[in-house]
Amino acid sequence: MHNSFGHLFRITTFGESHGSQIGVIIDGCPAGLRINEHFIQLELNRRRPGQSKITSSRKETDEFEIVSGVFDGKTTGMPIAILIANKDVKSKDYSHLSNSFRPSHADYTYATKFGIRDYRGGGRSSARETALWVAAGAIAKLLLKKTRIDIRAYVSSVGDIQAPHYSGLNLKKTESNLVRCPDEAAAQKMQTKIEAVRKSGDTLGGTITCVVKNTPAGLGEPVFNKLHAALGGAMLSINAVKGFEFGSGFSGASMKGTEHNDIFLNEKGKIKTKTNFSGGIQGGISNGEDIYFKVAFKPVATVMQTQQSINEKKQKIKLKAKGRHDPCVVPRAVPIVEALAALVIADFYLINQTRKFSG
């Protein structure tokens, strides 16, 4: 249960961090969509480990194989199955943790819930799972390109270093540096801080901002399947995410209604809003303005310092992590945020096609 996500555009994933392979099945993708495998690989390359000096050194090419649902370069309307091999596994790095509970990891909760856990790289709780989300999200992006919907995320903070609001940034510059922040000055400070923290054996948290442009009005349901609730649920499923806010978020709590209300305007026959504190969603339904939200990531739980913990026998122990880990996960998480946003928007776009009778 609960290894599936979505309604009409639905994915089911399987596999563990150090298993032979991981995979995703995409059901509900319309027939006739041209599949650009080069684009899917580029998206996976953005997420894969070992891509720069400020990420995990695990070397995974994340080359994928589509084994069903595509014929002659186009989707058939049948389930699409994608497999990705795990090639650079070093399970021995985790053998000393087989009976130990690492601080702020899923070790204890998994052992309690299932009575068994795969301690190799965290097993199913590993962020290795997110490669599948990016692969599926790439197909969702290909679908959304037909509608002009554009999804772009970027690193908006690392530690206490903040980038400017997205409205003043050129989001096409996000990939111009290792941190994936389109503001060069902030990006340089972020990279310097990540490198310093990595040398000390510690980690950092940060935030990612995502902007969805050209979304048509009307996506989302008015009660239990609100668009922002679905986006929030998706983002809070990402490993290390501890917070989500859309639109004005928590800052809106300090404003008056007269300051916060988005006044409607008629711009050349099109309904627009003067401001966008609502984040493009009102009453759980998109209003046609930019959808924007921020996702908060905690510091990576694996630190290269000795820590006190406890083992399965409830004995106090000291442990020190081994292996290859990110000192700050947010640069590699940018394509993950985009992918999940694409999966949600694609799902709601298809749902919306069922909500009107045009006969």
C-alpha positions as CSV (number, residue, x, y, z in Angstrom):
1,M,0.0,0.0,0.0
2,H,0.9,3.6,-0.4
3,N,3.6,3.1,-3.0
4,S,1.4,4.8,-5.6
5,F,0.7,8.4,-6.3
6,G,-1.8,10.3,-8.4
7,H,-5.3,9.7,-9.7
8,L,-5.7,9.6,-13.5
9,F,-1.9,10.1,-14.1
10,R,-0.7,7.6,-11.5
11,I,2.7,6.2,-10.7
12,T,3.7,3.1,-8.6
13,T,7.3,2.7,-7.6
14,F,9.4,-0.2,-6.3
15,G,13.0,-1.0,-5.3
16,E,15.6,-0.2,-2.6
17,S,18.7,1.9,-2.5
18,H,21.1,-1.1,-2.7
19,G,18.9,-3.6,-4.6
20,S,19.7,-4.6,-8.1
21,Q,17.3,-2.0,-9.6
22,I,14.5,0.4,-9.0
23,G,11.4,0.9,-11.1
24,V,8.3,2.9,-11.8
25,I,5.0,2.1,-13.5
26,I,3.1,5.1,-15.0
27,D,-0.5,4.4,-15.6
28,G,-3.0,6.8,-17.3
29,C,-0.6,8.6,-19.6
30,P,-2.7,9.4,-22.8
31,A,-1.8,7.5,-26.0
32,G,0.1,9.3,-28.8
33,L,2.5,11.3,-26.7
34,R,5.9,11.5,-28.3
35,I,8.6,10.3,-25.8
36,N,11.9,12.1,-25.9
37,E,14.3,9.8,-24.1
38,H,17.1,12.3,-24.4
39,F,15.0,14.7,-22.3
40,I,14.2,12.1,-19.7
41,Q,18.0,11.3,-19.4
42,L,18.8,15.0,-19.0
43,E,16.3,15.3,-16.2
44,L,17.8,12.2,-14.4
45,N,21.3,13.7,-14.9
46,R,20.2,16.8,-13.0
47,R,19.3,14.6,-10.0
48,R,21.9,11.9,-10.0
49,P,24.7,11.7,-7.4
50,G,28.3,12.4,-8.2
51,Q,27.5,15.3,-10.5
52,S,29.6,17.9,-8.6
53,K,32.0,18.5,-5.7
54,I,29.2,19.6,-3.4
55,T,27.1,16.4,-3.8
56,S,27.4,12.7,-2.9
57,S,30.2,11.0,-4.6
58,R,28.2,7.9,-5.4
59,K,28.6,7.2,-9.1
60,E,25.3,6.3,-10.7
61,T,24.7,7.1,-14.4
62,D,20.9,6.6,-13.9
63,E,20.6,5.2,-17.4
64,F,17.0,4.0,-17.7
65,E,15.1,1.5,-19.8
66,I,11.5,1.8,-20.9
67,V,10.2,-1.8,-21.0
68,S,6.5,-1.2,-21.8
69,G,3.9,1.3,-22.8
70,V,5.9,3.0,-25.7
71,F,5.8,1.8,-29.3
72,D,7.5,3.6,-32.2
73,G,8.5,6.5,-30.0
74,K,4.9,7.2,-28.8
75,T,2.9,6.2,-25.7
76,T,0.3,3.5,-26.4
77,G,-2.1,4.3,-23.5
78,M,-0.9,1.2,-21.7
79,P,1.2,1.3,-18.4
80,I,4.7,2.6,-19.0
81,A,7.4,0.7,-17.0
82,I,10.8,2.3,-16.5
83,L,13.8,0.5,-14.9
84,I,17.0,2.0,-13.5
85,A,19.9,-0.2,-12.4
86,N,21.8,0.4,-9.2
87,K,25.4,0.0,-10.2
88,D,27.6,1.7,-7.6
89,V,26.4,0.2,-4.3
90,K,28.8,-0.2,-1.3
91,S,26.6,-2.1,1.2
92,K,29.6,-2.7,3.5
93,D,29.6,1.0,4.4
94,Y,26.3,0.3,6.3
95,S,27.1,-3.1,7.9
96,H,28.1,-1.4,11.2
97,L,24.6,0.1,11.3
98,S,22.6,-3.1,11.0
99,N,21.5,-3.0,14.7
100,S,21.8,0.7,15.3
101,F,19.4,3.6,15.0
102,R,20.9,6.6,13.3
103,P,19.7,10.0,14.7
104,S,16.9,11.6,12.6
105,H,16.8,8.7,10.2
106,A,14.0,6.3,9.4
107,D,15.8,3.3,11.0
108,Y,13.8,3.2,14.3
109,T,10.4,3.9,12.7
110,Y,10.8,1.3,10.0
111,A,12.0,-1.3,12.4
112,T,9.0,-0.6,14.7
113,K,6.5,-0.6,11.9
114,F,7.6,-3.6,9.9
115,G,9.7,-5.6,12.4
116,I,12.5,-5.7,9.7
117,R,14.5,-3.1,7.8
118,D,17.0,-2.9,5.0
119,Y,19.8,-1.0,6.6
120,R,21.8,-0.8,3.3
121,G,21.6,2.9,2.4
122,G,18.3,3.2,4.1
123,G,16.6,0.7,1.8
124,R,13.2,2.0,0.7
125,S,13.5,5.2,2.8
126,S,16.5,6.3,0.7
127,A,16.4,9.3,-1.6
128,R,17.4,6.8,-4.3
129,E,13.7,6.4,-4.8
130,T,13.4,10.0,-6.1
131,A,15.2,9.0,-9.4
132,L,11.9,7.3,-10.3
133,W,9.9,10.4,-9.5
134,V,12.2,12.4,-11.8
135,A,11.8,9.9,-14.6
136,A,8.0,9.8,-14.3
137,G,8.0,13.6,-13.9
138,A,9.9,14.0,-17.1
139,I,7.1,12.2,-19.0
140,A,4.6,14.5,-17.1
141,K,6.6,17.5,-18.3
142,L,6.5,16.2,-21.9
143,L,2.7,16.0,-21.6
144,L,2.5,19.5,-20.1
145,K,4.6,21.1,-22.8
146,K,1.6,20.5,-25.1
147,T,-0.3,22.9,-22.9
148,R,2.5,25.6,-22.5
149,I,2.6,24.9,-18.7
150,D,6.2,25.6,-17.6
151,I,7.6,24.4,-14.2
152,R,10.9,25.8,-12.8
153,A,12.4,25.4,-9.4
154,Y,15.6,26.8,-7.9
155,V,17.5,27.0,-4.6
156,S,16.2,30.0,-2.8
157,S,18.2,29.6,0.4
158,V,21.0,27.6,2.0
159,G,21.4,28.0,5.7
160,D,20.9,31.7,6.4
161,I,21.8,32.8,2.8
162,Q,18.7,34.0,0.9
163,A,18.2,34.6,-2.8
164,P,15.8,37.4,-4.0
165,H,12.1,36.8,-4.8
166,Y,11.6,34.9,-8.0
167,S,9.9,37.8,-9.7
168,G,13.3,39.6,-9.9
169,L,15.2,36.5,-11.2
170,N,15.9,35.0,-14.6
171,L,15.0,31.3,-13.8
172,K,16.7,30.2,-17.0
173,K,20.0,30.8,-15.2
174,T,19.2,28.2,-12.5
175,E,21.5,25.6,-14.1
176,S,24.4,28.1,-14.5
177,N,26.1,27.1,-11.2
178,L,26.5,24.1,-9.0
179,V,24.0,25.3,-6.4
180,R,21.2,25.8,-8.9
181,C,20.4,29.3,-7.7
182,P,19.8,31.9,-10.5
183,D,21.2,34.7,-8.5
184,E,25.0,34.5,-9.0
185,A,26.0,36.5,-5.9
186,A,23.9,34.3,-3.6
187,A,24.9,31.1,-5.4
188,Q,28.6,31.8,-4.7
189,K,28.0,32.4,-1.0
190,M,25.9,29.3,-0.8
191,Q,28.6,27.1,-2.5
192,T,31.3,28.5,-0.2
193,K,29.2,27.7,2.8
194,I,28.4,24.2,1.7
195,E,32.0,23.4,1.0
196,A,33.1,24.7,4.5
197,V,30.4,22.7,6.2
198,R,31.3,19.6,4.3
199,K,34.9,19.9,5.4
200,S,33.8,20.0,9.0
201,G,31.8,16.8,8.6
202,D,28.5,18.6,9.1
203,T,25.5,19.4,6.9
204,L,23.1,22.2,6.0
205,G,19.5,22.7,5.2
206,G,17.8,25.1,2.8
207,T,14.7,25.9,0.7
208,I,13.6,25.4,-2.9
209,T,11.1,27.7,-4.6
210,C,9.0,26.4,-7.4
211,V,7.1,28.5,-10.0
212,V,4.5,27.1,-12.3
213,K,3.6,29.4,-15.2
214,N,0.8,29.4,-17.8
215,T,-1.4,27.2,-15.7
216,P,-5.0,27.5,-16.9
217,A,-7.7,28.5,-14.4
218,G,-9.8,25.7,-13.0
219,L,-7.3,23.0,-12.0
220,G,-8.1,21.5,-8.5
221,E,-11.1,20.4,-6.6
222,P,-13.0,22.6,-4.1
223,V,-13.0,20.4,-1.0
224,F,-10.8,17.4,-0.3
225,N,-8.5,17.5,-3.4
226,K,-7.5,21.1,-3.4
227,L,-4.6,21.9,-5.8
228,H,-2.4,23.4,-3.1
229,A,-3.1,20.5,-0.7
230,A,-2.0,18.0,-3.4
231,L,1.1,20.0,-4.1
232,G,1.9,20.2,-0.4
233,G,1.3,16.4,0.1
234,A,3.7,15.7,-2.8
235,M,6.4,18.0,-1.5
236,L,6.1,16.7,2.0
237,S,6.7,13.2,0.6
238,I,10.3,14.2,-0.4
239,N,13.0,12.9,1.9
240,A,14.2,15.6,4.4
241,V,11.3,18.0,3.7
242,K,10.0,19.7,6.8
243,G,7.9,22.6,5.6
244,F,5.7,23.8,2.7
245,E,4.1,27.1,2.0
246,F,2.4,28.5,-1.0
247,G,1.8,32.1,-2.0
248,S,2.3,34.5,0.9
249,G,2.6,31.5,3.2
250,F,3.3,32.3,6.9
251,S,4.1,36.0,6.1
252,G,0.4,36.4,5.2
253,A,-0.5,35.8,8.8
254,S,0.9,39.2,9.7
255,M,-1.0,41.1,7.1
256,K,-4.5,42.7,7.0
257,G,-7.1,41.5,4.7
258,T,-7.0,44.8,2.8
259,E,-3.3,44.3,2.2
260,H,-3.5,40.6,1.3
261,N,-6.5,40.6,-1.0
262,D,-5.7,40.1,-4.7
263,I,-7.8,42.6,-6.6
264,F,-9.2,41.4,-9.9
265,L,-8.5,43.3,-13.1
266,N,-9.7,43.2,-16.7
267,E,-6.6,43.2,-18.9
268,K,-7.5,43.2,-22.6
269,G,-10.5,41.0,-21.9
270,K,-8.6,38.6,-19.6
271,I,-9.2,38.4,-15.9
272,K,-6.0,38.9,-13.9
273,T,-5.1,39.9,-10.3
274,K,-3.2,43.0,-9.3
275,T,-1.2,41.1,-6.8
276,N,-0.7,37.4,-6.2
277,F,-0.5,36.7,-2.5
278,S,-2.8,33.7,-3.2
279,G,0.0,32.0,-5.1
280,G,-2.2,31.3,-8.1
281,I,-4.7,29.2,-6.2
282,Q,-8.0,30.3,-4.7
283,G,-10.6,28.0,-3.1
284,G,-8.3,25.1,-3.9
285,I,-8.5,25.9,-7.7
286,S,-6.0,27.6,-9.9
287,N,-6.9,31.1,-11.1
288,G,-4.5,31.4,-14.0
289,E,-1.8,33.4,-12.2
290,D,1.7,32.0,-11.4
291,I,1.6,29.2,-8.9
292,Y,4.5,29.5,-6.6
293,F,5.5,27.7,-3.4
294,K,8.5,27.1,-1.2
295,V,9.8,23.8,0.2
296,A,12.0,23.6,3.4
297,F,14.6,20.9,3.7
298,K,16.2,20.0,7.0
299,P,20.0,19.5,7.2
300,V,21.0,16.1,5.9
301,A,20.7,13.6,8.9
302,T,24.0,11.8,8.0
303,V,26.9,13.7,9.4
304,M,30.5,12.6,9.4
305,Q,31.0,13.1,13.1
306,T,30.6,10.8,16.1
307,Q,27.2,10.9,17.6
308,Q,25.5,9.2,20.5
309,S,22.5,6.9,19.8
310,I,20.9,3.6,20.8
311,N,20.7,0.1,19.3
312,E,18.0,-2.5,19.0
313,K,18.8,-3.7,22.5
314,K,18.2,-0.1,23.8
315,Q,21.8,0.2,24.7
316,K,23.6,3.5,24.4
317,I,26.2,3.5,21.6
318,K,28.4,5.9,19.6
319,L,28.4,5.7,15.9
320,K,30.0,7.5,13.0
321,A,28.6,7.4,9.5
322,K,30.6,6.0,6.6
323,G,29.9,6.2,2.8
324,R,28.9,8.9,0.4
325,H,26.4,11.6,1.4
326,D,25.3,15.1,0.4
327,P,26.4,17.9,2.7
328,C,23.4,19.9,1.5
329,V,20.6,18.1,-0.4
330,V,18.8,21.2,-1.9
331,P,20.9,21.5,-5.2
332,R,20.1,17.9,-6.2
333,A,16.5,18.3,-5.0
334,V,15.6,21.0,-7.5
335,P,14.6,18.5,-10.3
336,I,12.7,16.4,-7.7
337,V,10.5,19.3,-6.7
338,E,9.9,20.1,-10.4
339,A,9.1,16.4,-11.1
340,L,6.5,16.1,-8.3
341,A,4.9,19.4,-9.3
342,A,4.7,18.1,-12.9
343,L,3.0,14.9,-11.7
344,V,0.4,16.8,-9.7
345,I,-0.3,19.4,-12.4
346,A,-0.5,16.7,-15.2
347,D,-2.9,14.6,-13.0
348,F,-5.1,17.6,-12.3
349,Y,-5.1,18.7,-15.9
350,L,-6.4,15.3,-17.0
351,I,-9.0,15.3,-14.2
352,N,-10.2,18.7,-15.4
353,Q,-10.9,17.3,-18.8
354,T,-13.6,15.1,-17.1
355,R,-15.3,18.0,-15.3
356,K,-17.1,19.7,-18.2
357,F,-19.7,18.4,-20.7
358,S,-19.3,20.1,-24.1
359,G,-22.0,18.2,-26.0
